[in-house]
Amino acid sequence: MSEGLGSPVLNITVFAGFIAITLFVVYRVSHRNTTTSDYYAAGSAFTGSQNGVAITGDYLSAASFLGIAGAIAVHGYDGFLYSIGFLVAWLVALLLVAELVRNTGRFTMGDVLAYRMRQRPVRAAAATSTLVISFFYMLAQMAGAGGLIALLLNVHDKAGQAVVICVVGLIMIFYVLVGGMKGTTWVQIIKATMLVLCVVLMTVFLLGKFGFSITALLDDAAANNANGRQILEPGAQYSTAISKLDFISLSLALILGAAGLPHVLMRFYTVPNANQARRSVVWAVGMMAVFYLATLVIGYGASALVGSDKILASTGKENSAAPLLAFEIGGTFLLGIVSAVAFATILAVVAGLTITASASFAHDVYANIFRRGRADPASEVRVARLTAVVVGILAIVGGILANGQNVAFLVSLAFAFAASANLSTLLYSLFWRRFNTRGTLWGMYGGLGSCLLLVMVSPVVSGAPTSIFPGADFQLFPLSNPGLVSIPISFLAGFLGTVLSRERTDRVKQAEMEVRSLTGLGA
């Protein structure tokens, strides 16, 4: 496809309208952002239902809306496996993490991990992990922004797409600087509501075109797909021995990664107590279940009405399936609405990631390592805002480099990092009395380092046509997702670091943490 879709003027108008509304909301709710509690956790003033909708907004990223719909449209059943992994992951968060993290911490994941450990090295490790995971997650959102806007505004050269990514990054930085967590949360709530309503209406409209017959929809999808009826069963994407192993690795990363995502964990601090944190997850799971079922219909609908060849030939490739389908069934107007929702998705998620990364650096590194817990709130918030600018600029540069990659796949890498670096140490800290500082450091750095090393020498970076650097080849590791290797390494490293250390566990702190995590006393 060489031209854009619909009316660029209408698309820009819809984008500008959404940005104007959300900027107004952010400005109105940001009048009290002077304390660290206001800026990082919105004063813990949100209800469970509000936070559940915001978690949905934080979690349903460009990967969910653009990447998964595209993966289903092109690969069928194998693409839907992303949806299953993303949704099932919340059972781990609900049953093992949400309530305990809310009771134990205050603003960041580092608060939980450092509670009964030596503060400085553990907070440094937690901040490093948070920044790396946030960066990889942002790559996906920025790449999605580049492809989406290129399709809608008829911007096909790399330089033009780079400008678009810069604009997205600058707007996101403004959200965070002005609104803090409160403003960002309201943007998430608006975005999540729009997104779920949009996919439900598209699904109903799409099913109506096929007489509400799922069979007719699937038959047309298979007929208009290069893989034929193979998209209705496993194997269209994961057919070889290596690709099946890659799928197992991907599934492990998706299911275990959500409970270790720093921007998701930070959401639990915006509610007043553990009961509301639990309620948040229940609300989020309900909304996500509706969303992911809708993406199944939208993905197969895109295959049926647009066709896999046309999707792959478009500017955004797989990421363009949902916008192309919107244009097919509702013309320019529906395309403008869907595009605005997708754009809102990208802006809101990147804003959430940015505030998490900046809070982790300001709270864990600046306030607790450099200032040894004696930083005043105003200077800490100032450092957080400065960090947000730096993180935003890095995200813009990374997004320009990653432009064109499937965003669902890029997010799965962030999940692998989260599961490798954070999940093992969180679970050990909360449930293993003997766990100590060395175990924490070995687990986090072992998981993070092995994951980063395996990604660098995998087909993601070089050695394949879809690599970030397709012209180079220094591939040594055959799997695109490293979770199958790096996640066990992190659990093993945390265990060995603990049992091989002579460090004594602080029994008083450990007992205090156990009581606090289970009861909420002192939270």
DOKEMAR-789239 format. One record per residue (C-alpha): residue number from 1; residue in one letter; x, y negated, z negated. Coordinates in pm, 1 decimal, always signed. Example, Ala and Ser with C-alpha at 12.3 -4.5 7.8 and 13.67 -1.06 7.14 Angstrom:
PT num residuo        x        y        z
PT   1       A  +1230.0   +450.0   -780.0
PT   2       S  +1367.0   +106.0   -714.0
***
This chain:
PT num residuo        x        y        z
PT   1       M     +0.0     +0.0     +0.0
PT   2       S   +147.1   -327.5   +101.1
PT   3       E   -119.6   -565.6    -22.0
PT   4       G   -265.9   -647.5   -357.8
PT   5       L   -615.9   -558.0   -470.7
PT   6       G   -916.0   -782.9   -502.5
PT   7       S   -874.1  -1155.5   -551.3
PT   8       P   -547.5  -1269.7   -715.2
PT   9       V   -724.6  -1595.2   -810.6
PT  10       L  -1001.2  -1406.7   -994.5
PT  11       N   -748.3  -1177.4  -1162.2
PT  12       I   -540.1  -1471.9  -1284.0
PT  13       T   -857.5  -1645.0  -1408.3
PT  14       V   -962.8  -1339.3  -1609.9
PT  15       F   -609.3  -1301.5  -1753.1
PT  16       A   -595.5  -1670.3  -1844.2
PT  17       G   -939.3  -1647.7  -2008.9
PT  18       F   -835.8  -1355.4  -2227.1
PT  19       I   -507.6  -1520.7  -2324.6
PT  20       A   -685.7  -1847.8  -2410.3
PT  21       I   -941.3  -1670.1  -2632.2
PT  22       T   -683.8  -1461.3  -2817.9
PT  23       L   -445.7  -1755.3  -2863.3
PT  24       F   -734.5  -1952.4  -3015.4
PT  25       V   -815.3  -1663.8  -3252.0
PT  26       V   -448.0  -1627.2  -3348.1
PT  27       Y   -421.7  -2000.2  -3417.7
PT  28       R   -741.0  -2005.6  -3629.1
PT  29       V   -642.0  -1713.2  -3854.3
PT  30       S   -276.8  -1814.2  -3895.0
PT  31       H   -319.7  -2108.1  -4134.5
PT  32       R   -187.9  -1902.7  -4428.7
PT  33       N   +133.5  -1738.6  -4317.2
PT  34       T   +369.6  -1878.9  -4576.4
PT  35       T   +434.1  -1571.8  -4795.8
PT  36       T   +590.2  -1243.8  -4690.6
PT  37       S   +267.0  -1061.9  -4782.1
PT  38       D    +68.7  -1288.8  -4547.5
PT  39       Y   +315.3  -1260.0  -4260.3
PT  40       Y   +395.5   -886.0  -4284.2
PT  41       A    +72.4   -733.0  -4420.3
PT  42       A   -199.3   -998.9  -4367.9
PT  43       G   -235.4  -1017.0  -4747.2
PT  44       S   -368.3   -655.8  -4745.4
PT  45       A   -710.1   -811.8  -4683.2
PT  46       F   -849.7   -591.7  -4402.7
PT  47       T  -1111.7   -321.5  -4464.6
PT  48       G  -1060.5    +40.1  -4361.4
PT  49       S  -1296.6     +8.0  -4064.6
PT  50       Q  -1130.1   -312.7  -3941.7
PT  51       N   -785.1   -160.7  -3980.0
PT  52       G   -901.0   +160.1  -3809.4
PT  53       V  -1004.8    -40.4  -3502.9
PT  54       A   -671.3   -229.7  -3520.7
PT  55       I   -477.9   +100.7  -3543.7
PT  56       T   -665.9   +213.5  -3233.4
PT  57       G   -556.7   -108.0  -3064.3
PT  58       D   -198.0    -57.2  -3176.9
PT  59       Y   -187.8   +307.2  -3070.3
PT  60       L   -377.6   +298.0  -2740.3
PT  61       S   -103.1   +139.0  -2538.7
PT  62       A    -42.3    +98.7  -2168.0
PT  63       A    +64.8   +463.3  -2181.5
PT  64       S   -283.7   +567.5  -2282.5
PT  65       F   -482.3   +357.6  -2039.5
PT  66       L   -255.0   +342.3  -1735.1
PT  67       G    -10.1   +630.1  -1779.2
PT  68       I   -247.3   +908.6  -1887.7
PT  69       A   -517.2   +817.8  -1633.2
PT  70       G   -244.7   +824.5  -1365.6
PT  71       A    -96.1  +1151.9  -1488.9
PT  72       I   -440.6  +1319.6  -1479.0
PT  73       A   -516.9  +1170.2  -1136.2
PT  74       V   -193.0  +1310.8   -989.0
PT  75       H   -123.0  +1625.2  -1197.2
PT  76       G   -469.7  +1712.5  -1328.7
PT  77       Y   -480.7  +1941.6  -1631.8
PT  78       D   -109.9  +1899.1  -1705.5
PT  79       G   -157.4  +1521.2  -1729.6
PT  80       F   -437.8  +1564.3  -1985.5
PT  81       L   -190.7  +1734.7  -2219.4
PT  82       Y    -63.3  +1385.7  -2309.9
PT  83       S   -411.7  +1300.9  -2442.7
PT  84       I   -427.4  +1617.9  -2650.7
PT  85       G    -85.8  +1553.4  -2804.7
PT  86       F   -156.5  +1186.7  -2879.5
PT  87       L   -488.3  +1272.8  -3052.9
PT  88       V   -383.3  +1584.6  -3247.8
PT  89       A    -87.4  +1385.4  -3384.3
PT  90       W   -326.5  +1193.7  -3609.1
PT  91       L   -401.4  +1503.6  -3812.9
PT  92       V    -39.5  +1496.1  -3932.2
PT  93       A    -70.6  +1126.4  -4017.5
PT  94       L   -404.7  +1174.8  -4196.5
PT  95       L   -317.2  +1483.7  -4398.9
PT  96       L    +47.8  +1418.7  -4486.1
PT  97       V   +141.1  +1054.1  -4457.5
PT  98       A   -126.8   +778.8  -4461.6
PT  99       E   -232.5   +773.5  -4827.2
PT 100       L   +112.2   +844.5  -4972.2
PT 101       V   +285.9   +579.2  -4761.7
PT 102       R    +25.2   +315.0  -4856.5
PT 103       N    +68.8   +390.2  -5227.0
PT 104       T   +448.9   +400.3  -5223.6
PT 105       G   +557.3   +117.0  -4994.7
PT 106       R   +494.1   -253.1  -4970.8
PT 107       F   +573.9   -387.2  -4623.5
PT 108       T   +792.4   -145.3  -4422.9
PT 109       M   +888.1   +220.1  -4387.5
PT 110       G  +1219.3   +131.8  -4556.5
PT 111       D  +1026.2    +60.8  -4880.1
PT 112       V   +915.7   +425.9  -4894.7
PT 113       L  +1249.0   +582.3  -4799.2
PT 114       A  +1455.5   +361.8  -5032.7
PT 115       Y  +1219.8   +391.7  -5331.4
PT 116       R  +1431.4   +647.6  -5519.8
PT 117       M  +1752.2   +627.7  -5312.9
PT 118       R  +2044.7   +385.7  -5292.7
PT 119       Q  +1881.5    +78.4  -5143.3
PT 120       R  +2137.3    -69.2  -4905.0
PT 121       P  +2242.6   +230.3  -4687.7
PT 122       V  +1888.4   +371.7  -4667.8
PT 123       R  +1730.5    +38.8  -4574.7
PT 124       A  +2000.1    -11.7  -4309.4
PT 125       A  +1919.0   +330.6  -4162.0
PT 126       A  +1543.2   +261.1  -4171.6
PT 127       A  +1588.9    -74.9  -3996.9
PT 128       T  +1813.6    +81.2  -3729.3
PT 129       S  +1557.0   +353.5  -3663.2
PT 130       T  +1269.6   +101.9  -3648.6
PT 131       L  +1449.6   -123.1  -3401.1
PT 132       V  +1547.7   +164.5  -3167.9
PT 133       I  +1196.7   +317.4  -3166.0
PT 134       S  +1030.0    -21.8  -3116.7
PT 135       F  +1264.2    -97.6  -2826.0
PT 136       F  +1181.9   +229.0  -2642.1
PT 137       Y   +809.8   +178.1  -2702.1
PT 138       M   +834.1   -175.6  -2566.4
PT 139       L  +1006.8    -52.2  -2250.7
PT 140       A   +690.7   +138.6  -2164.1
PT 141       Q   +461.7   -159.4  -2218.9
PT 142       M   +679.1   -398.3  -2018.6
PT 143       A   +715.7   -146.4  -1735.2
PT 144       G   +336.2   -112.2  -1731.8
PT 145       A   +296.6   -489.5  -1717.9
PT 146       G   +528.7   -517.0  -1419.3
PT 147       G   +349.3   -251.0  -1216.3
PT 148       L     -0.9   -369.9  -1306.1
PT 149       I    +50.3   -736.3  -1227.6
PT 150       A   +240.8   -651.9   -909.2
PT 151       L    -63.5   -459.4   -787.7
PT 152       L   -314.7   -726.9   -882.3
PT 153       L   -132.8  -1042.7   -784.2
PT 154       N    +29.5   -901.7   -471.6
PT 155       V   +382.6   -940.1   -613.4
PT 156       H   +588.8   -661.7   -457.2
PT 157       D   +950.0   -774.5   -483.0
PT 158       K  +1151.7   -688.0   -792.6
PT 159       A  +1231.8  -1052.9   -865.2
PT 160       G   +862.1  -1144.6   -875.1
PT 161       Q   +782.8   -852.9  -1104.1
PT 162       A  +1070.2   -958.4  -1331.3
PT 163       V   +910.5  -1303.9  -1363.4
PT 164       V   +578.9  -1139.1  -1456.1
PT 165       I   +748.9   -929.8  -1726.9
PT 166       C   +913.3  -1247.0  -1862.1
PT 167       V   +573.9  -1421.1  -1887.3
PT 168       V   +422.7  -1123.4  -2074.2
PT 169       G   +718.4  -1122.8  -2314.4
PT 170       L   +694.2  -1495.6  -2384.9
PT 171       I   +319.1  -1481.2  -2458.6
PT 172       M   +376.2  -1186.4  -2691.9
PT 173       I   +652.4  -1373.4  -2878.2
PT 174       F   +411.8  -1666.0  -2925.4
PT 175       Y   +145.1  -1434.9  -3074.9
PT 176       V   +391.0  -1306.2  -3332.7
PT 177       L   +550.4  -1640.7  -3419.2
PT 178       V   +217.0  -1813.8  -3476.0
PT 179       G    -15.7  -1538.3  -3595.9
PT 180       G   +198.1  -1300.9  -3800.0
PT 181       M    +29.0   -971.7  -3895.3
PT 182       K   -314.5  -1131.1  -3942.6
PT 183       G   -322.1  -1285.1  -3595.8
PT 184       T   -176.5   -971.8  -3438.6
PT 185       T   -437.9   -754.2  -3613.4
PT 186       W   -727.3   -960.7  -3477.8
PT 187       V   -578.8   -939.2  -3128.7
PT 188       Q   -564.5   -558.8  -3177.3
PT 189       I   -928.8   -546.4  -3288.5
PT 190       I  -1047.6   -751.7  -2989.1
PT 191       K   -836.8   -545.0  -2751.4
PT 192       A   -943.9   -205.0  -2892.5
PT 193       T  -1312.2   -295.7  -2872.3
PT 194       M  -1273.5   -415.1  -2512.3
PT 195       L  -1069.5   -110.7  -2414.5
PT 196       V  -1305.9   +153.2  -2556.3
PT 197       L  -1614.6    -23.5  -2415.3
PT 198       C  -1443.5    -54.3  -2077.9
PT 199       V  -1348.4   +314.2  -2047.5
PT 200       V  -1690.4   +431.4  -2170.4
PT 201       L  -1873.3   +211.2  -1915.9
PT 202       M  -1636.8   +324.0  -1638.5
PT 203       T  -1696.0   +687.0  -1736.9
PT 204       V  -2076.1   +652.6  -1734.0
PT 205       F  -2068.6   +464.6  -1403.1
PT 206       L  -1830.8   +721.5  -1252.9
PT 207       L  -2037.1  +1020.4  -1364.0
PT 208       G  -2344.4   +848.1  -1220.4
PT 209       K  -2180.2   +843.4   -876.1
PT 210       F  -2157.2  +1223.8   -895.2
PT 211       G  -2510.5  +1276.0  -1027.4
PT 212       F  -2371.3  +1339.7  -1377.5
PT 213       S  -2226.5  +1666.1  -1247.4
PT 214       I  -1877.2  +1741.0  -1384.0
PT 215       T  -1847.0  +2023.3  -1129.0
PT 216       A  -1903.9  +1787.1   -836.0
PT 217       L  -1648.3  +1543.7   -979.2
PT 218       L  -1382.4  +1815.7  -1021.3
PT 219       D  -1448.1  +1959.9   -673.9
PT 220       D  -1397.1  +1619.9   -511.0
PT 221       A  -1088.1  +1556.2   -725.9
PT 222       A   -929.4  +1880.7   -608.2
PT 223       A  -1022.7  +1814.0   -246.5
PT 224       N   -858.1  +1470.5   -250.8
PT 225       N   -537.3  +1572.3   -432.3
PT 226       A   -209.3  +1689.5   -278.8
PT 227       N   -197.6  +1974.7   -534.5
PT 228       G   -546.9  +2097.3   -442.8
PT 229       R   -736.1  +2312.3   -691.8
PT 230       Q   -417.5  +2362.2   -890.9
PT 231       I   -499.2  +2035.6  -1075.1
PT 232       L   -788.1  +2218.3  -1245.9
PT 233       E   -557.0  +2458.9  -1428.4
PT 234       P   -211.6  +2453.3  -1595.6
PT 235       G    +95.8  +2447.0  -1374.0
PT 236       A    +63.4  +2152.7  -1132.4
PT 237       Q   +343.2  +1967.3  -1311.4
PT 238       Y   +490.9  +2228.1  -1546.7
PT 239       S   +544.0  +2533.4  -1326.0
PT 240       T   +912.6  +2630.3  -1358.5
PT 241       A  +1081.5  +2777.8  -1666.3
PT 242       I  +1264.6  +2450.3  -1739.5
PT 243       S   +952.8  +2237.4  -1692.4
PT 244       K   +753.4  +2464.6  -1926.8
PT 245       L  +1025.8  +2424.3  -2188.2
PT 246       D  +1007.7  +2050.2  -2125.2
PT 247       F   +634.2  +2064.1  -2189.4
PT 248       I   +686.4  +2238.4  -2524.7
PT 249       S   +940.7  +1970.3  -2614.3
PT 250       L   +698.4  +1696.0  -2509.1
PT 251       S   +413.9  +1847.6  -2712.9
PT 252       L   +631.0  +1873.5  -3023.3
PT 253       A   +735.9  +1508.4  -2988.8
PT 254       L   +379.8  +1384.6  -2935.7
PT 255       I   +224.1  +1578.0  -3224.7
PT 256       L   +497.4  +1500.2  -3478.6
PT 257       G   +586.5  +1151.5  -3356.9
PT 258       A   +278.4   +946.8  -3451.0
PT 259       A   +333.8   +994.3  -3825.5
PT 260       G   +682.8   +846.7  -3788.5
PT 261       L   +601.0   +543.6  -3572.1
PT 262       P   +703.3   +233.0  -3771.6
PT 263       H   +432.8     +5.7  -3626.3
PT 264       V   +163.4   +262.4  -3716.7
PT 265       L   +301.5   +313.4  -4069.5
PT 266       M   +310.7    -63.7  -4124.4
PT 267       R    -62.7    -83.6  -4049.9
PT 268       F   -137.3   +104.7  -4373.8
PT 269       Y    -14.0   -197.3  -4572.6
PT 270       T   -281.4   -429.4  -4430.6
PT 271       V   -553.3   -259.1  -4643.0
PT 272       P   -592.7   -300.1  -5021.2
PT 273       N   -563.3    +65.6  -5130.4
PT 274       A   -507.0   +429.0  -5027.4
PT 275       N   -879.3   +501.1  -4991.6
PT 276       Q   -904.1   +230.5  -4724.1
PT 277       A   -586.3   +364.4  -4559.5
PT 278       R   -751.3   +707.0  -4530.0
PT 279       R  -1068.3   +546.2  -4399.5
PT 280       S   -859.4   +360.0  -4140.0
PT 281       V   -729.2   +685.7  -3995.0
PT 282       V  -1078.3   +842.1  -3980.5
PT 283       W  -1208.8   +540.8  -3787.7
PT 284       A   -906.8   +544.1  -3558.3
PT 285       V   -942.0   +917.2  -3481.5
PT 286       G  -1312.2   +875.0  -3394.5
PT 287       M  -1246.4   +589.1  -3152.8
PT 288       M   -947.4   +763.5  -2996.6
PT 289       A  -1143.4  +1085.9  -2939.3
PT 290       V  -1399.4   +889.6  -2736.8
PT 291       F  -1123.7   +711.5  -2546.9
PT 292       Y   -922.4  +1022.0  -2453.9
PT 293       L  -1231.3  +1211.7  -2336.1
PT 294       A  -1314.2   +912.5  -2116.5
PT 295       T   -961.6   +908.6  -1967.7
PT 296       L  -1013.6  +1269.6  -1854.3
PT 297       V  -1314.1  +1162.9  -1645.0
PT 298       I  -1137.2   +846.8  -1523.8
PT 299       G   -825.7  +1042.2  -1420.2
PT 300       Y  -1014.4  +1305.3  -1222.7
PT 301       G  -1241.2  +1030.1  -1086.8
PT 302       A   -937.2   +843.7   -953.6
PT 303       S   -821.9  +1161.5   -780.4
PT 304       A  -1169.7  +1212.5   -632.1
PT 305       L  -1239.2   +858.2   -509.1
PT 306       V   -890.2   +714.3   -450.3
PT 307       G   -674.9  +1020.9   -385.3
PT 308       S   -331.4  +1116.4   -516.6
PT 309       D   -151.2  +1008.0   -196.9
PT 310       K   -291.8   +654.9   -211.6
PT 311       I   -211.4   +628.9   -585.1
PT 312       L   +151.2   +735.8   -538.6
PT 313       A   +190.6   +499.3   -240.5
PT 314       S    +72.5   +196.6   -441.1
PT 315       T   +305.4    -53.4   -604.4
PT 316       G   +258.0    +77.6   -958.1
PT 317       K   +245.9   +445.4   -851.8
PT 318       E    +74.0   +662.1  -1119.6
PT 319       N    +17.8   +357.6  -1341.9
PT 320       S   -214.3   +209.8  -1075.8
PT 321       A   -474.5   +489.8  -1083.5
PT 322       A   -719.2   +317.3  -1323.2
PT 323       P   -710.6    -25.5  -1148.3
PT 324       L   -744.8   +139.1   -805.0
PT 325       L  -1044.7   +338.4   -929.3
PT 326       A  -1202.7    +23.6  -1076.3
PT 327       F  -1173.7   -148.3   -738.2
PT 328       E  -1320.8   +158.1   -566.0
PT 329       I  -1632.0   +180.3   -785.9
PT 330       G  -1693.0   -182.8   -885.0
PT 331       G  -1507.2   -403.6   -640.0
PT 332       T  -1314.0   -718.3   -727.8
PT 333       F  -1517.4   -802.4  -1039.7
PT 334       L  -1468.8   -466.0  -1215.3
PT 335       L  -1104.4   -466.9  -1112.4
PT 336       G  -1060.5   -806.2  -1278.7
PT 337       I  -1222.7   -679.5  -1601.5
PT 338       V  -1018.2   -354.8  -1611.0
PT 339       S   -700.4   -545.2  -1534.7
PT 340       A   -766.5   -792.8  -1813.8
PT 341       V   -822.4   -503.3  -2055.6
PT 342       A   -500.1   -334.3  -1942.1
PT 343       F   -314.9   -663.3  -1974.4
PT 344       A   -463.1   -714.0  -2321.9
PT 345       T   -349.7   -362.7  -2411.7
PT 346       I     +8.9   -440.4  -2318.0
PT 347       L    +16.9   -778.4  -2493.6
PT 348       A   -138.1   -648.7  -2815.7
PT 349       V    +81.8   -340.2  -2847.3
PT 350       V   +403.0   -530.7  -2775.8
PT 351       A   +300.9   -794.0  -3033.3
PT 352       G   +248.3   -517.5  -3292.3
PT 353       L   +585.6   -364.1  -3213.1
PT 354       T   +760.1   -698.9  -3229.3
PT 355       I   +623.3   -789.6  -3570.8
PT 356       T   +720.6   -444.2  -3701.5
PT 357       A  +1077.7   -473.0  -3572.4
PT 358       S  +1116.9   -828.9  -3701.4
PT 359       A   +967.5   -741.3  -4042.5
PT 360       S  +1200.6   -443.9  -4078.0
PT 361       F  +1508.4   -652.5  -4004.7
PT 362       A  +1403.3   -947.4  -4222.9
PT 363       H  +1274.2   -741.1  -4517.2
PT 364       D  +1510.6   -442.6  -4516.0
PT 365       V  +1832.4   -594.1  -4379.7
PT 366       Y  +1822.8   -966.7  -4461.1
PT 367       A  +1627.2   -971.0  -4789.5
PT 368       N  +1743.1   -641.7  -4944.9
PT 369       I  +2090.8   -585.0  -4797.4
PT 370       F  +2235.8   -931.1  -4732.6
PT 371       R  +2050.3  -1116.4  -5011.5
PT 372       R  +2020.9   -812.5  -5244.4
PT 373       G  +1649.5   -867.7  -5309.0
PT 374       R  +1688.8  -1237.3  -5396.2
PT 375       A  +1568.1  -1397.2  -5071.0
PT 376       D  +1293.0  -1656.1  -5103.8
PT 377       P   +972.5  -1584.8  -4900.8
PT 378       A  +1009.6  -1888.2  -4673.0
PT 379       S  +1361.8  -1793.4  -4557.2
PT 380       E  +1258.7  -1427.8  -4512.5
PT 381       V   +964.7  -1525.8  -4290.8
PT 382       R  +1194.8  -1762.3  -4097.4
PT 383       V  +1439.8  -1475.9  -4031.0
PT 384       A  +1149.2  -1251.3  -3923.8
PT 385       R  +1037.2  -1511.2  -3669.5
PT 386       L  +1391.5  -1552.9  -3533.5
PT 387       T  +1423.1  -1173.5  -3504.5
PT 388       A  +1092.3  -1162.5  -3314.0
PT 389       V  +1241.6  -1394.1  -3050.9
PT 390       V  +1554.4  -1176.5  -3013.9
PT 391       V  +1350.2   -853.3  -2997.1
PT 392       G  +1118.6  -1010.5  -2740.2
PT 393       I  +1409.0  -1109.5  -2514.8
PT 394       L  +1557.8   -756.6  -2537.6
PT 395       A  +1216.0   -609.5  -2450.9
PT 396       I  +1194.7   -833.5  -2143.5
PT 397       V  +1538.2   -720.5  -2019.6
PT 398       G  +1461.2   -353.2  -2088.0
PT 399       G  +1121.1   -378.1  -1920.1
PT 400       I  +1279.4   -516.4  -1603.3
PT 401       L  +1521.4   -218.5  -1596.0
PT 402       A  +1247.9    +41.4  -1664.2
PT 403       N   +995.7   -104.9  -1418.3
PT 404       G   +835.4   +172.5  -1207.4
PT 405       Q   +863.9   +458.7  -1460.0
PT 406       N   +543.6   +635.7  -1575.3
PT 407       V   +456.3   +455.5  -1897.3
PT 408       A   +306.8   +762.7  -2068.4
PT 409       F   +638.0   +940.2  -2019.7
PT 410       L   +837.9   +645.9  -2157.6
PT 411       V   +617.1   +635.0  -2468.8
PT 412       S   +671.9  +1008.9  -2520.8
PT 413       L  +1043.6   +926.3  -2560.7
PT 414       A   +958.6   +677.0  -2837.5
PT 415       F   +754.6   +953.0  -3005.5
PT 416       A  +1056.6  +1184.7  -2984.7
PT 417       F  +1272.3   +920.4  -3155.3
PT 418       A  +1008.4   +866.4  -3426.3
PT 419       A   +970.9  +1238.0  -3496.7
PT 420       S  +1347.5  +1293.4  -3494.5
PT 421       A  +1455.6   +997.9  -3709.2
PT 422       N  +1163.6   +930.0  -3941.8
PT 423       L   +930.7  +1224.7  -3995.9
PT 424       S  +1178.9  +1459.6  -4161.8
PT 425       T  +1303.8  +1193.0  -4403.9
PT 426       L   +951.4  +1073.1  -4486.0
PT 427       L   +827.5  +1424.3  -4564.5
PT 428       Y  +1140.4  +1514.4  -4762.2
PT 429       S  +1116.3  +1186.8  -4960.1
PT 430       L   +750.1  +1238.9  -5043.8
PT 431       F   +748.7  +1614.7  -5113.3
PT 432       W  +1103.4  +1734.5  -5201.8
PT 433       R  +1221.2  +1638.1  -5549.3
PT 434       R  +1587.8  +1719.2  -5485.3
PT 435       F  +1613.3  +1505.6  -5170.4
PT 436       N  +1878.8  +1233.7  -5205.6
PT 437       T  +2050.5   +943.9  -5030.8
PT 438       R  +2296.8  +1155.1  -4831.2
PT 439       G  +2012.6  +1376.9  -4708.3
PT 440       T  +1819.7  +1066.3  -4600.7
PT 441       L  +2114.7   +924.5  -4407.4
PT 442       W  +2208.3  +1256.2  -4244.9
PT 443       G  +1846.4  +1320.9  -4148.0
PT 444       M  +1784.6   +976.4  -3998.1
PT 445       Y  +2116.2   +924.3  -3821.5
PT 446       G  +2139.1  +1291.4  -3718.0
PT 447       G  +1792.6  +1286.0  -3561.6
PT 448       L  +1827.6   +941.0  -3407.7
PT 449       G  +2180.8  +1001.7  -3277.7
PT 450       S  +2107.9  +1343.8  -3126.9
PT 451       C  +1789.8  +1212.5  -2964.2
PT 452       L  +1967.4   +910.8  -2814.3
PT 453       L  +2260.0  +1121.1  -2690.2
PT 454       L  +2032.0  +1380.3  -2527.5
PT 455       V  +1826.0  +1110.7  -2354.1
PT 456       M  +2141.3   +945.2  -2216.6
PT 457       V  +2254.7  +1271.5  -2052.7
PT 458       S  +1905.6  +1382.0  -1941.5
PT 459       P  +1715.2  +1339.7  -1611.5
PT 460       V  +1551.7  +1029.6  -1763.4
PT 461       V  +1865.5   +822.2  -1709.4
PT 462       S  +2040.1   +989.6  -1411.7
PT 463       G  +2045.8  +1285.7  -1176.1
PT 464       A  +1684.7  +1275.4  -1047.8
PT 465       P  +1486.4  +1060.2   -798.1
PT 466       T  +1269.3   +931.7  -1084.9
PT 467       S  +1565.3   +843.0  -1312.3
PT 468       I  +1631.8   +489.7  -1436.0
PT 469       F  +1961.0   +508.3  -1237.7
PT 470       P  +1872.0   +740.6   -945.0
PT 471       G  +2202.8   +675.6   -766.5
PT 472       A  +2413.0   +809.2  -1055.4
PT 473       D  +2444.5  +1163.3  -1188.1
PT 474       F  +2588.2  +1230.8  -1534.6
PT 475       Q  +2305.8  +1462.5  -1638.2
PT 476       L  +2410.3  +1740.6  -1879.6
PT 477       F  +2086.2  +1816.0  -2067.9
PT 478       P  +1806.5  +1965.3  -1850.8
PT 479       L  +1497.7  +1850.9  -2050.2
PT 480       S  +1339.4  +1508.7  -2001.7
PT 481       N  +1211.1  +1503.2  -2359.1
PT 482       P  +1469.6  +1592.2  -2628.0
PT 483       G  +1222.7  +1664.0  -2911.3
PT 484       L  +1265.9  +2042.0  -2901.9
PT 485       V  +1632.6  +2001.5  -3001.9
PT 486       S  +1652.4  +1668.1  -3187.7
PT 487       I  +1356.8  +1722.2  -3426.2
PT 488       P  +1495.0  +2048.7  -3574.9
PT 489       I  +1839.6  +1882.5  -3594.4
PT 490       S  +1695.1  +1602.5  -3810.9
PT 491       F  +1523.1  +1844.9  -4051.8
PT 492       L  +1838.2  +2060.0  -4072.3
PT 493       A  +2067.8  +1757.5  -4118.9
PT 494       G  +1847.3  +1621.0  -4398.4
PT 495       F  +1847.4  +1959.2  -4572.3
PT 496       L  +2223.5  +2012.0  -4539.6
PT 497       G  +2303.2  +1655.5  -4644.1
PT 498       T  +2104.9  +1710.4  -4963.5
PT 499       V  +2230.0  +2057.1  -5064.1
PT 500       L  +2594.4  +1976.3  -4982.5
PT 501       S  +2589.8  +1653.4  -5184.4
PT 502       R  +2688.6  +1633.8  -5549.8
PT 503       E  +2470.9  +1327.5  -5593.0
PT 504       R  +2224.8  +1364.0  -5880.1
PT 505       T  +1859.4  +1284.7  -5820.6
PT 506       D  +1720.9   +998.6  -6029.4
PT 507       R  +1456.5  +1201.6  -6217.0
PT 508       V  +1281.7   +894.8  -6358.7
PT 509       K  +1251.1   +726.2  -6018.4
PT 510       Q  +1145.9  +1053.3  -5856.6
PT 511       A   +869.4  +1109.5  -6114.0
PT 512       E   +760.6   +747.4  -6080.9
PT 513       M   +740.0   +780.6  -5701.7
PT 514       E   +544.4  +1106.1  -5726.3
PT 515       V   +285.1   +957.2  -5962.3
PT 516       R   +258.4   +638.2  -5759.3
PT 517       S   +224.9   +816.6  -5423.3
PT 518       L    -51.3  +1047.6  -5551.4
PT 519       T   -248.3   +804.6  -5769.2
PT 520       G   -172.1   +458.0  -5637.7
PT 521       L    -76.5   +329.6  -5985.2
PT 522       G   +147.6    +26.6  -5943.8
PT 523       A    +95.9    +10.0  -5566.8
***
